[in-house]
């Protein structure tokens, strides 16, 4: 009888708090938002309110392990409609059973070049989430496509044991940065006009549930503004976690087609398929690729191709 009362009490608390959780301000996690003057892409996830945990450089491995485990166990808002208002136009999609959503928008009006505000609202939730999207025009600019693991951060992907140690038992403040990469990016981007939106795209094979850890690392080390493209590992239309060549080729070709006047510089490493992917892309689009660079994971040497 006592146990039944305790269960009933907990259930009552959950039912009372649930509406407030659904209407929390941080229900929407946006992974990327980018486009040109007529097309816009937004990927994200609808989640019940979660407490944001700040990491520290002196966190122990057990704290990091527990935090990572909690990050993989999200309470999603499944199969709900989400609405986007862009430049006065309204669009809606339904999230999948894991809460993931994706907008592929074609606008009637022309978006101004720069950073455009988009309001996102979940069905039944009056609180809107505002996100800034980078809108790149048709001017001739230089863009960067870069891998993340072992190109920007030391992950040791080719060694599964060390990869787990780096990814699971360390937080983003404790991870090792690849020296010179931030400066390389800044030097290349400085060739674009000062008022241009960022043309840095970080394309990684890491799953979307690592978004906060990756974004935390990039912000902690003051990398330039960027668009982060991650793998969708759950829900409908998910990407294969093990396949890299087709995944990265598809994403890069999408960017080349979206920005036809862009000249690209690509960065990767020797640990997986970056050299093969970039070589194939450069061969197929010789007038679109200025150069690509591969970092040798053993020696650390970066070679231009």
Backbone torsions as a table, in degrees:
resi	resn	phi	psi	omega
1	UNK	NA	-42.5	-179.6
2	UNK	-64.4	-42.7	179.3
3	UNK	-62.3	-40.0	179.8
4	UNK	-63.1	-38.9	179.0
5	UNK	-66.0	-39.7	179.8
6	UNK	-64.7	-44.5	178.6
7	UNK	-61.8	-43.9	179.7
8	UNK	-62.9	-38.8	178.9
9	UNK	-64.5	-44.1	179.3
10	UNK	-64.3	-41.8	179.8
11	UNK	-63.6	-39.2	178.7
12	UNK	-63.1	-42.6	179.3
13	UNK	-62.2	-43.1	179.5
14	UNK	-61.4	-44.8	-178.6
15	UNK	-66.4	-32.8	178.3
16	UNK	-70.9	-41.7	-176.0
17	UNK	-80.6	-21.3	-174.3
18	UNK	-56.6	-47.9	179.8
19	UNK	-59.9	-36.8	178.9
20	UNK	-69.1	-35.1	178.3
21	UNK	-66.5	-41.9	-179.8
22	UNK	-64.8	-33.0	-176.2
23	UNK	-98.7	20.3	177.6
24	UNK	-71.9	156.5	-176.4
25	UNK	-71.3	-26.4	-174.3
26	UNK	-103.6	31.2	178.6
27	UNK	-70.8	-22.4	-174.5
28	UNK	-108.8	123.2	175.9
29	UNK	-110.2	115.1	-178.1
30	UNK	-98.8	123.9	-178.6
31	UNK	-86.2	-38.0	177.2
32	UNK	-159.0	154.8	177.6
33	UNK	-154.2	112.5	-175.2
34	UNK	-156.9	164.6	178.5
35	UNK	174.3	-168.1	172.9
36	UNK	-115.3	-163.5	-173.1
37	UNK	-70.6	-12.0	-179.8
38	UNK	-130.3	-12.4	-179.1
39	UNK	-122.8	142.3	-177.4
40	UNK	-141.9	136.4	179.7
41	UNK	-123.6	130.8	178.3
42	UNK	-136.0	128.6	175.6
43	UNK	-123.5	141.4	178.4
44	UNK	-171.2	-164.2	-177.4
45	UNK	-149.2	144.3	175.9
46	UNK	-98.4	123.3	-175.5
47	UNK	-132.9	150.6	169.9
48	UNK	-69.3	154.0	-173.3
49	UNK	-54.9	130.5	177.7
50	UNK	-126.9	143.9	177.9
51	UNK	-72.1	129.0	177.7
52	UNK	-80.7	125.3	-178.2
53	UNK	-102.5	123.7	178.8
54	UNK	-82.7	130.3	178.7
55	UNK	-89.2	159.4	178.5
56	UNK	-133.2	153.8	-176.5
57	UNK	-67.2	-20.1	-179.4
58	UNK	-104.5	16.4	175.4
59	UNK	-61.8	141.9	178.1
60	UNK	-80.9	165.0	-177.0
61	UNK	-63.9	-32.0	-179.0
62	UNK	-69.2	-39.3	176.8
63	UNK	-63.8	-41.5	179.3
64	UNK	-65.5	-40.5	178.9
65	UNK	-63.4	-44.2	-179.0
66	UNK	-65.2	-41.5	178.9
67	UNK	-63.2	-44.4	-179.9
68	UNK	-63.9	-39.1	178.8
69	UNK	-62.7	-40.7	179.4
70	UNK	-68.7	-32.4	179.0
71	UNK	-66.2	-29.7	-179.6
72	UNK	-82.2	-12.9	-179.9
73	UNK	-108.0	81.2	-178.6
74	UNK	-93.7	147.3	174.4
75	UNK	-96.6	95.4	-173.5
76	UNK	-82.6	152.8	170.5
77	UNK	-95.4	103.0	-169.3
78	UNK	-91.7	145.2	170.3
79	UNK	57.3	30.8	176.6
80	UNK	-97.4	150.6	173.0
81	UNK	-78.2	144.6	175.3
82	UNK	-129.9	135.9	-175.7
83	UNK	-110.7	140.9	175.7
84	UNK	-119.7	134.2	173.8
85	UNK	-113.3	116.1	-176.9
86	UNK	-124.8	116.8	174.8
87	UNK	53.3	36.7	178.8
88	UNK	87.0	-9.3	179.0
89	UNK	-97.0	144.5	-176.7
90	UNK	-110.9	138.7	178.8
91	UNK	-140.3	151.7	177.9
92	UNK	-144.6	147.7	174.0
93	UNK	-138.6	163.5	176.1
94	UNK	-106.1	129.7	176.4
95	UNK	-68.5	159.6	-179.2
96	UNK	-85.0	-171.9	-174.9
97	UNK	-70.8	-7.6	175.7
98	UNK	-105.9	5.5	177.9
99	UNK	88.0	-3.1	-178.9
100	UNK	-75.4	143.0	176.1
101	UNK	-136.6	157.6	178.7
102	UNK	-148.1	123.6	175.0
103	UNK	-99.4	131.6	171.0
104	UNK	-124.7	93.2	-166.3
105	UNK	-105.6	134.1	168.2
106	UNK	-114.8	120.6	-174.8
107	UNK	-95.3	149.9	174.3
108	UNK	-77.6	-38.1	179.6
109	UNK	-91.3	164.0	-179.7
110	UNK	-94.4	128.1	179.2
111	UNK	-80.0	143.0	175.4
112	UNK	-72.3	146.0	178.6
113	UNK	-69.7	137.4	-179.1
114	UNK	133.5	-129.4	-179.2
115	UNK	-123.9	117.8	-176.3
116	UNK	-104.5	135.5	177.9
117	UNK	-82.2	135.6	176.0
118	UNK	-125.5	132.9	176.5
119	UNK	-99.7	126.3	178.8
120	UNK	-113.0	134.9	-179.2
121	UNK	-138.0	130.9	177.1
122	UNK	-83.5	141.8	177.4
123	UNK	-52.2	126.4	179.9
124	UNK	83.5	5.1	-178.8
125	UNK	-123.0	112.7	-176.8
126	UNK	-74.5	-12.0	-176.9
127	UNK	-85.9	125.6	-178.9
128	UNK	-96.3	152.4	177.8
129	UNK	-112.4	123.4	-178.5
130	UNK	-99.0	131.5	178.5
131	UNK	-129.4	145.3	178.6
132	UNK	-97.8	126.3	-179.8
133	UNK	-109.1	140.7	178.0
134	UNK	-86.2	125.1	179.8
135	UNK	-113.0	113.5	-177.6
136	UNK	-105.6	129.0	-177.2
137	UNK	-85.2	-158.8	-174.9
138	UNK	-101.0	14.3	175.6
139	UNK	-69.6	157.0	178.0
140	UNK	-78.6	105.9	-179.6
141	UNK	-122.0	168.3	174.2
142	UNK	-104.5	127.5	179.0
143	UNK	-114.4	156.7	178.6
144	UNK	-120.8	132.2	169.4
145	UNK	-116.9	120.0	-176.6
146	UNK	-131.9	139.3	168.7
147	UNK	-70.3	167.0	179.7
148	UNK	-108.7	-62.8	-176.4
149	UNK	-66.7	125.9	179.7
150	UNK	66.8	7.3	171.5
151	UNK	-113.8	-43.1	177.1
152	UNK	-108.1	-34.3	-177.3
153	UNK	-128.6	145.7	176.4
154	UNK	-78.0	114.6	179.5
155	UNK	-120.3	-27.4	-177.8
156	UNK	57.6	54.4	-177.1
157	UNK	-59.4	-33.6	-177.2
158	UNK	-70.8	-11.5	177.6
159	UNK	-116.5	98.4	-174.6
160	UNK	-53.6	-37.7	-179.0
161	UNK	-65.6	-48.3	180.0
162	UNK	-68.1	-33.4	177.5
163	UNK	-60.6	-44.2	179.0
164	UNK	-64.2	-43.2	179.2
165	UNK	-59.4	-44.1	-178.3
166	UNK	-70.4	-41.8	-172.5
167	UNK	-82.5	-37.8	-172.5
168	UNK	-96.7	-38.8	-172.0
169	UNK	-98.3	-0.5	176.0
170	UNK	-124.0	147.4	172.8
171	UNK	-96.8	174.2	-170.9
172	UNK	-65.9	-22.9	176.6
173	UNK	-75.9	-19.7	-177.8
174	UNK	-97.2	-5.4	-178.5
175	UNK	-78.9	157.2	-177.2
176	UNK	-96.5	128.7	179.3
177	UNK	-85.8	147.1	173.1
178	UNK	-79.4	116.8	-176.1
179	UNK	-64.0	148.1	177.2
180	UNK	80.7	-15.2	-174.4
181	UNK	-66.1	-43.9	-179.8
182	UNK	-60.8	-41.2	-179.5
183	UNK	-68.6	-37.4	176.7
184	UNK	-60.4	-46.0	179.9
185	UNK	-61.0	-47.0	-177.8
186	UNK	-62.5	-39.6	180.0
187	UNK	-63.4	-43.6	180.0
188	UNK	-67.4	-46.5	-178.1
189	UNK	-65.4	-26.2	-179.4
190	UNK	-67.1	-13.7	177.6
191	UNK	-75.7	-16.6	176.6
192	UNK	-83.5	156.7	176.9
193	UNK	-56.1	149.2	-174.9
194	UNK	-58.5	-32.0	-176.2
195	UNK	-90.7	8.8	-178.7
196	UNK	-75.7	141.8	171.6
197	UNK	-66.8	158.1	-176.8
198	UNK	-62.4	137.0	177.2
199	UNK	-112.5	26.6	177.1
200	UNK	-94.7	119.4	177.9
201	UNK	-117.2	121.6	178.8
202	UNK	-102.3	110.7	-175.1
203	UNK	-105.8	112.1	-175.6
204	UNK	-125.8	152.3	175.3
205	UNK	-85.6	3.7	178.3
206	UNK	-72.4	146.9	-179.3
207	UNK	-74.1	161.0	-174.6
208	UNK	-65.1	-23.4	-179.8
209	UNK	-72.0	-6.8	173.7
210	UNK	-94.3	10.6	-176.6
211	UNK	-53.5	-51.1	-175.7
212	UNK	-63.2	-38.9	-179.9
213	UNK	-66.1	-42.8	-179.3
214	UNK	-69.5	-46.2	178.1
215	UNK	-62.5	-38.3	178.0
216	UNK	-60.4	-43.1	179.0
217	UNK	-62.9	-47.5	-177.2
218	UNK	-63.7	-39.6	178.9
219	UNK	-73.7	-38.2	179.8
220	UNK	-60.3	-36.2	-179.6
221	UNK	-96.8	9.4	173.0
222	UNK	58.9	46.2	173.5
223	UNK	-71.6	155.9	179.6
224	UNK	-61.7	162.9	173.6
225	UNK	-52.0	146.2	-171.9
226	UNK	-158.4	169.0	170.1
227	UNK	-115.4	128.5	-177.3
228	UNK	-103.3	124.8	179.4
229	UNK	-114.6	114.9	-177.2
230	UNK	-118.1	166.8	177.9
231	UNK	-80.8	141.0	172.7
232	UNK	-88.9	109.5	-171.6
233	UNK	-100.4	-5.9	-177.6
234	UNK	-137.2	169.1	176.2
235	UNK	75.2	-160.1	-177.9
236	UNK	-77.3	151.6	175.5
237	UNK	53.2	43.4	-177.0
238	UNK	-78.9	156.0	177.2
239	UNK	-87.3	151.3	175.4
240	UNK	-72.0	132.2	179.9
241	UNK	-73.3	-25.5	-175.7
242	UNK	-95.3	-24.6	-176.6
243	UNK	-85.7	129.3	-177.1
244	UNK	-116.8	-40.6	-171.5
245	UNK	-60.8	-54.9	-178.2
246	UNK	-66.0	-38.6	-179.1
247	UNK	-61.0	-52.1	-176.8
248	UNK	-70.9	-36.9	178.5
249	UNK	-60.5	-45.0	179.9
250	UNK	-61.4	-44.6	-178.5
251	UNK	-66.1	-41.0	-179.0
252	UNK	-68.2	-42.2	178.9
253	UNK	-63.9	-35.1	175.8
254	UNK	-60.0	-43.7	179.4
255	UNK	-67.1	-40.0	179.0
256	UNK	-62.2	-40.4	-179.8
257	UNK	-74.6	-33.2	-179.4
258	UNK	-70.7	-33.8	-178.9
259	UNK	-124.2	78.2	-171.6
260	UNK	-65.2	-21.2	-179.2
261	UNK	-98.1	5.3	-178.8
262	UNK	-80.7	138.4	169.7
263	UNK	-102.1	129.5	-170.1
264	UNK	-108.9	143.6	168.2
265	UNK	-121.2	130.3	-174.2
266	UNK	-118.9	144.3	-179.8
267	UNK	-126.4	137.5	178.0
268	UNK	-156.8	-164.6	-178.7
269	UNK	-141.7	171.0	-175.7
270	UNK	-86.2	-0.1	-173.7
271	UNK	-72.3	-31.8	-179.3
272	UNK	-127.8	-121.9	-172.1
273	UNK	-111.0	17.2	-174.8
274	UNK	-61.3	-44.8	-179.0
275	UNK	-60.4	-45.1	-179.5
276	UNK	-65.4	-42.4	179.5
277	UNK	-63.0	-50.2	-175.9
278	UNK	-66.4	-37.6	177.9
279	UNK	-62.5	-44.5	179.4
280	UNK	-63.8	-41.3	179.6
281	UNK	-66.4	-43.8	-179.8
282	UNK	-64.3	-34.5	178.5
283	UNK	-71.3	-38.0	-177.9
284	UNK	-78.4	-33.2	-177.7
285	UNK	-125.6	64.5	-174.2
286	UNK	-62.2	-26.4	-178.0
287	UNK	-91.2	-0.4	-180.0
288	UNK	-104.9	-21.2	-173.7
289	UNK	-107.5	117.9	177.0
290	UNK	-75.4	-44.9	-178.5
291	UNK	-171.0	162.7	167.9
292	UNK	-137.1	152.0	-174.9
293	UNK	-122.7	136.8	178.4
294	UNK	-122.7	125.9	176.2
295	UNK	-91.7	125.5	175.9
296	UNK	-75.9	122.1	-173.9
297	UNK	-70.0	-20.6	-180.0
298	UNK	-85.2	-50.3	-176.6
299	UNK	-90.6	-22.8	-175.8
300	UNK	83.5	-2.8	-179.4
301	UNK	-71.1	137.5	178.8
302	UNK	-107.8	121.8	-175.8
303	UNK	-111.5	136.5	178.5
304	UNK	-91.8	139.0	178.3
305	UNK	-122.6	NA	NA
